Amino acid sequence: MPERATSPAFVTGGGGFAGRHLVQRLTSGGEAPRAPSHAQLDLLDADAVRAALRDQQPATVFHLAAFSSARLSWDRPRDALHTNIEMTLNLLEAVREESPDTRVLLVSSGQVYGHAEELPVTEDAPLAPPSPYAVSKVACDLLGRQYAAAFGLRVTVMRPFNHAGPGQSDEYVLGTLARQVADAERAGASEALLRTGDTSVRRDFTDVRDVVRGYELAAGALPGVYNVCTGHATPIAALVDLIREVATVSVHHEVDPGRVRGGEAPEMRGSHERLTTATGWEPEISLEQTVRDTLDWWRAQAAPRAHSRG
């Protein structure tokens, strides 16, 4: 079993969905010593990134910052490609030039596999990105491995599949379901109308807290490429059923044609065998708990604020 990752850690994207959970874990979990560095930094500014790495000399960089929406990448392909590739290149160059002993953990995506022919998907499956976002992640994935091969950097690439949990925006399926229910509850409605895309598609959902635990453990394992997933595919319809069980209002569901994405793979699930063998990681949080915690988080965001006035 590899040793637990140690600080100082340098976290990019520490204010994002998974980043907030990772920072919380690194600063409060068990034996992790000092707080990670996650100050505001423009990763598109190569000189600033070099200065930060020169000053910090972190043991580990967790690179989570990204243009992260596959849906929006179709409208803004240039932003998705330029942002993700340039940030990753600047970071790798900074490590190479200023802090070559730093371990780099790059967060890629399970979307790099596209419509996989064989399930569950292993890390050796062909890369077939289905969106500009996924193309950008393939480029970053390959760039990290090239820097490892060419310059001897210690680079680990993580490929998380769908992750969900408290703090997730309504850009993503569980977040939007939870927000719609929380809004209806707050309004005192008798029913929440949930609008979704195709609910027959099946996806591999992992709780974000399990995902970031995987990142931390992988940072202490041998460099390589690791999937982070449960190995189980859940239909979107099952998420609707789970949130119906914990809602305090009746839930009615409709498929919104505007949210149906053409050409979606009917099922996607990965294998976490490599990560488990290397670190002992296993998913621990049930999907039922993820749904409850996500809805509770959205309820807290929707809570009336009038009573907080002085």
Secondary structure, DSSP 8 states (H G I E B T S, - for coil): ------S-EEEETTTSHHHHHHHHHHHHSTT--S--B-----TT-HHHHHHHHHHH--SEEEE------HHHHHH-HHHHHHHHHHHHHHHHHHHHHH-TT-EEEEE--GGGG-S-SSSSB-TTS-----SHHHHHHHHHHHHHHHHHHHH--EEEEEEE--EE-TT--TTSHHHHHHHHHHHHHHHT-SEEEEEES-TT-EE--EEHHHHHHHHHHHTTS-SSEEEE--S--EEHHHHHHHHHHH-SSEEEEEE-GGG--TT--SB--B--HHHHHHH-----S-HHHHHHHHHHHHHHHHS--GGG--
